[in-house]
């Protein structure tokens, strides 16, 4: 990954994603249905970005010799699985409705 990429991401993570996490936790704990669409967008964004990252690690010839692919996957799989689980939970129009 180009050295400048992490530098561009840090302000975005600090000012947007951090606040979204707080809103997401609030909405999930209070069972607010309005979080459904933002949660789906967040999940799709994170899954896409981790897929791009995995692709870069796997297919970039310059990086192939340096990358410890097992460590890359073990560390980053939760960043893919958790958003997928969130998207699965939010797939229904009323995700907090309890089935009787």
MIZAMI-885162 format. One record per residue: residue in three letters; x, y negated, z negated of N, C-alpha, C, O in turn; residue number from 0. Coordinates in steps of 0.1 Angstrom, whole numbers. Last residue first. Example, Ala and Ser with C-alpha at 12.3 -4.5 7.8 and 13.67 -1.06 7.14 Angstrom:
! residues 2
[nukol "SER", [128, 22, -71], [137, 11, -71], [129, 0, -79], [134, -11, -80], 1]
[nukol "ALA", [132, 57, -78], [123, 45, -78], [132, 33, -78], [142, 33, -85], 0]
This chain:
! residues 100
[nukol "UNK", [-425, 136, -176], [-432, 142, -187], [-436, 157, -183], [-442, 164, -191], 99]
[nukol "UNK", [-396, 118, -170], [-406, 127, -165], [-412, 135, -176], [-405, 140, -185], 98]
[nukol "UNK", [-390, 84, -176], [-389, 98, -181], [-400, 106, -175], [-411, 103, -175], 97]
[nukol "UNK", [-375, 60, -156], [-387, 67, -160], [-384, 81, -164], [-377, 88, -158], 96]
[nukol "UNK", [-352, 48, -147], [-353, 51, -161], [-366, 57, -166], [-368, 59, -178], 95]
[nukol "UNK", [-354, 44, -119], [-344, 53, -124], [-345, 56, -139], [-339, 66, -144], 94]
[nukol "UNK", [-375, 41, -97], [-376, 38, -111], [-367, 47, -119], [-371, 57, -123], 93]
[nukol "UNK", [-366, 49, -72], [-370, 36, -73], [-372, 31, -88], [-370, 19, -91], 92]
[nukol "UNK", [-336, 70, -75], [-350, 68, -75], [-354, 53, -77], [-347, 46, -82], 91]
[nukol "UNK", [-308, 67, -77], [-314, 70, -64], [-329, 68, -63], [-335, 66, -53], 90]
[nukol "UNK", [-293, 63, -99], [-301, 52, -94], [-308, 55, -81], [-313, 45, -75], 89]
[nukol "UNK", [-279, 87, -103], [-289, 83, -113], [-298, 72, -107], [-310, 72, -110], 88]
[nukol "UNK", [-262, 86, -81], [-272, 97, -82], [-283, 93, -91], [-295, 96, -89], 87]
[nukol "UNK", [-247, 64, -88], [-255, 63, -76], [-266, 74, -76], [-277, 72, -72], 86]
[nukol "UNK", [-234, 76, -110], [-242, 64, -112], [-252, 62, -100], [-264, 60, -102], 85]
[nukol "UNK", [-219, 96, -97], [-230, 99, -107], [-239, 88, -110], [-251, 90, -111], 84]
[nukol "UNK", [-202, 80, -82], [-212, 89, -75], [-223, 93, -85], [-234, 94, -81], 83]
[nukol "UNK", [-188, 66, -102], [-197, 59, -94], [-207, 68, -86], [-219, 64, -84], 82]
[nukol "UNK", [-175, 90, -112], [-184, 82, -120], [-193, 74, -112], [-205, 73, -115], 81]
[nukol "UNK", [-159, 99, -90], [-169, 108, -95], [-179, 99, -103], [-192, 101, -102], 80]
[nukol "UNK", [-139, 80, -85], [-148, 83, -75], [-161, 91, -80], [-172, 88, -76], 79]
[nukol "UNK", [-125, 77, -108], [-130, 65, -102], [-139, 67, -90], [-145, 58, -85], 78]
[nukol "UNK", [-117, 104, -113], [-128, 98, -121], [-134, 85, -115], [-146, 82, -117], 77]
[nukol "UNK", [-96, 105, -93], [-109, 112, -91], [-120, 107, -100], [-131, 106, -95], 76]
[nukol "UNK", [-72, 92, -100], [-83, 85, -93], [-96, 92, -91], [-106, 86, -87], 75]
[nukol "UNK", [-56, 111, -113], [-58, 98, -119], [-71, 91, -113], [-78, 84, -120], 74]
[nukol "UNK", [-55, 132, -95], [-60, 134, -109], [-63, 121, -116], [-73, 120, -123], 73]
[nukol "UNK", [-45, 120, -71], [-59, 125, -72], [-64, 127, -86], [-75, 124, -89], 72]
[nukol "UNK", [-19, 112, -80], [-28, 103, -74], [-43, 108, -75], [-52, 100, -78], 71]
[nukol "UNK", [-8, 137, -88], [-11, 126, -98], [-20, 116, -92], [-29, 111, -100], 70]
[nukol "UNK", [-7, 150, -63], [-15, 156, -74], [-18, 145, -85], [-30, 144, -89], 69]
[nukol "UNK", [10, 133, -48], [-4, 135, -45], [-13, 141, -56], [-24, 137, -58], 68]
[nukol "UNK", [32, 112, -53], [29, 124, -60], [14, 126, -58], [6, 121, -66], 67]
[nukol "UNK", [49, 96, -26], [36, 98, -34], [36, 111, -40], [39, 122, -34], 66]
[nukol "UNK", [71, 96, -10], [72, 90, -23], [60, 94, -32], [61, 94, -44], 65]
[nukol "UNK", [65, 108, 15], [75, 114, 7], [76, 109, -8], [80, 116, -16], 64]
[nukol "UNK", [44, 91, 24], [41, 105, 21], [52, 111, 13], [49, 120, 4], 63]
[nukol "UNK", [48, 65, 32], [45, 67, 18], [45, 82, 14], [45, 86, 2], 62]
[nukol "UNK", [51, 66, 59], [62, 60, 51], [60, 63, 36], [70, 63, 29], 61]
[nukol "UNK", [27, 77, 67], [39, 85, 69], [50, 79, 60], [59, 86, 55], 60]
[nukol "UNK", [-4, 79, 53], [7, 69, 56], [20, 76, 56], [25, 81, 45], 59]
[nukol "UNK", [-22, 99, 45], [-18, 98, 59], [-8, 87, 62], [-4, 87, 74], 58]
[nukol "UNK", [-26, 98, 17], [-25, 111, 24], [-18, 109, 38], [-10, 118, 42], 57]
[nukol "UNK", [-29, 72, 9], [-19, 80, 2], [-16, 93, 10], [-5, 98, 11], 56]
[nukol "UNK", [-50, 64, 26], [-37, 57, 27], [-26, 66, 21], [-15, 68, 27], 55]
[nukol "UNK", [-70, 80, 16], [-66, 81, 30], [-52, 75, 32], [-43, 81, 39], 54]
[nukol "UNK", [-73, 70, -10], [-68, 84, -8], [-63, 86, 7], [-53, 93, 9], 53]
[nukol "UNK", [-81, 44, -3], [-69, 46, -10], [-64, 60, -8], [-52, 62, -6], 52]
[nukol "UNK", [-106, 50, 9], [-95, 43, 17], [-82, 45, 10], [-72, 48, 17], 51]
[nukol "UNK", [-119, 61, -13], [-117, 69, -1], [-106, 63, 8], [-97, 70, 14], 50]
[nukol "UNK", [-120, 39, -30], [-111, 50, -33], [-109, 60, -22], [-98, 66, -21], 49]
[nukol "UNK", [-137, 23, -15], [-123, 18, -17], [-114, 30, -22], [-103, 30, -18], 48]
[nukol "UNK", [-161, 39, -15], [-154, 35, -2], [-140, 31, -5], [-131, 36, 2], 47]
[nukol "UNK", [-166, 39, -42], [-164, 52, -35], [-156, 49, -22], [-147, 56, -18], 46]
[nukol "UNK", [-170, 12, -47], [-159, 19, -53], [-156, 32, -46], [-144, 35, -45], 45]
[nukol "UNK", [-193, 6, -30], [-180, -1, -29], [-169, 6, -35], [-158, 7, -29], 44]
[nukol "UNK", [-212, 23, -41], [-208, 25, -27], [-195, 18, -24], [-186, 23, -17], 43]
[nukol "UNK", [-215, 13, -67], [-210, 26, -64], [-205, 29, -50], [-195, 35, -49], 42]
[nukol "UNK", [-224, -14, -61], [-212, -12, -68], [-206, 3, -65], [-194, 4, -62], 41]
[nukol "UNK", [-249, -7, -49], [-238, -14, -41], [-225, -13, -47], [-215, -10, -40], 40]
[nukol "UNK", [-261, 5, -70], [-259, 13, -58], [-248, 6, -49], [-240, 13, -44], 39]
[nukol "UNK", [-262, -16, -88], [-254, -4, -92], [-252, 5, -79], [-241, 10, -78], 38]
[nukol "UNK", [-279, -35, -75], [-264, -38, -77], [-256, -26, -81], [-244, -25, -77], 37]
[nukol "UNK", [-303, -18, -75], [-296, -22, -63], [-281, -26, -65], [-273, -21, -58], 36]
[nukol "UNK", [-307, -14, -104], [-306, -3, -94], [-299, -7, -82], [-289, 0, -78], 35]
[nukol "UNK", [-312, -34, -122], [-298, -30, -120], [-296, -20, -109], [-285, -17, -105], 34]
[nukol "UNK", [-339, -36, -127], [-333, -45, -117], [-318, -42, -114], [-313, -48, -105], 33]
[nukol "UNK", [-346, -19, -148], [-347, -14, -134], [-341, -23, -124], [-337, -19, -113], 32]
[nukol "UNK", [-330, -14, -178], [-335, -25, -169], [-335, -20, -154], [-324, -16, -149], 31]
[nukol "UNK", [-322, -1, -202], [-330, 5, -192], [-337, -5, -183], [-350, -5, -182], 30]
[nukol "UNK", [-303, -10, -219], [-317, -15, -221], [-327, -10, -211], [-338, -14, -211], 29]
[nukol "UNK", [-281, 3, -209], [-285, 5, -223], [-299, 1, -226], [-306, 7, -234], 28]
[nukol "UNK", [-280, -8, -183], [-281, 6, -185], [-286, 10, -199], [-294, 18, -201], 27]
[nukol "UNK", [-276, -36, -188], [-288, -31, -181], [-290, -16, -183], [-302, -11, -184], 26]
[nukol "UNK", [-251, -36, -202], [-263, -41, -208], [-276, -35, -201], [-285, -31, -208], 25]
[nukol "UNK", [-235, -24, -182], [-237, -17, -195], [-249, -23, -202], [-257, -15, -208], 24]
[nukol "UNK", [-237, -44, -162], [-241, -30, -159], [-244, -23, -173], [-254, -16, -174], 23]
[nukol "UNK", [-226, -66, -174], [-240, -67, -170], [-245, -52, -168], [-257, -49, -172], 22]
[nukol "UNK", [-200, -57, -177], [-208, -61, -189], [-223, -61, -186], [-231, -56, -194], 21]
[nukol "UNK", [-193, -52, -150], [-193, -41, -160], [-201, -45, -172], [-209, -36, -177], 20]
[nukol "UNK", [-194, -79, -141], [-204, -69, -136], [-204, -57, -145], [-215, -52, -148], 19]
[nukol "UNK", [-171, -89, -153], [-185, -94, -157], [-196, -85, -152], [-206, -83, -159], 18]
[nukol "UNK", [-152, -73, -139], [-153, -73, -154], [-167, -78, -158], [-173, -71, -167], 17]
[nukol "UNK", [-155, -81, -113], [-158, -67, -117], [-160, -67, -132], [-169, -60, -137], 16]
[nukol "UNK", [-148, -109, -113], [-161, -104, -108], [-164, -91, -114], [-175, -89, -119], 15]
[nukol "UNK", [-124, -115, -126], [-135, -125, -126], [-148, -120, -121], [-159, -125, -125], 14]
[nukol "UNK", [-107, -93, -124], [-108, -101, -136], [-121, -109, -137], [-127, -110, -147], 13]
[nukol "UNK", [-108, -85, -97], [-112, -76, -108], [-115, -84, -121], [-124, -81, -128], 12]
[nukol "UNK", [-99, -108, -85], [-112, -103, -82], [-117, -94, -93], [-128, -95, -97], 11]
[nukol "UNK", [-73, -110, -95], [-83, -121, -98], [-97, -116, -95], [-106, -120, -103], 10]
[nukol "UNK", [-63, -85, -84], [-64, -88, -98], [-73, -99, -101], [-82, -97, -110], 9]
[nukol "UNK", [-61, -83, -56], [-72, -76, -63], [-73, -81, -77], [-85, -81, -82], 8]
[nukol "UNK", [-38, -95, -48], [-50, -101, -44], [-62, -95, -51], [-72, -102, -53], 7]
[nukol "UNK", [-19, -79, -59], [-19, -93, -64], [-32, -99, -60], [-38, -108, -67], 6]
[nukol "UNK", [-22, -55, -46], [-26, -55, -60], [-27, -70, -65], [-35, -72, -73], 5]
[nukol "UNK", [-12, -65, -19], [-26, -60, -22], [-30, -60, -36], [-41, -66, -40], 4]
[nukol "UNK", [15, -70, -16], [6, -81, -19], [-8, -77, -23], [-16, -85, -29], 3]
[nukol "UNK", [27, -46, -9], [29, -51, -22], [20, -62, -26], [17, -64, -38], 2]
[nukol "UNK", [6, -22, 8], [14, -34, 8], [15, -40, -6], [5, -40, -13], 1]
[nukol "UNK", [9, 12, 0], [0, 0, 0], [9, -12, 0], [19, -13, -7], 0]
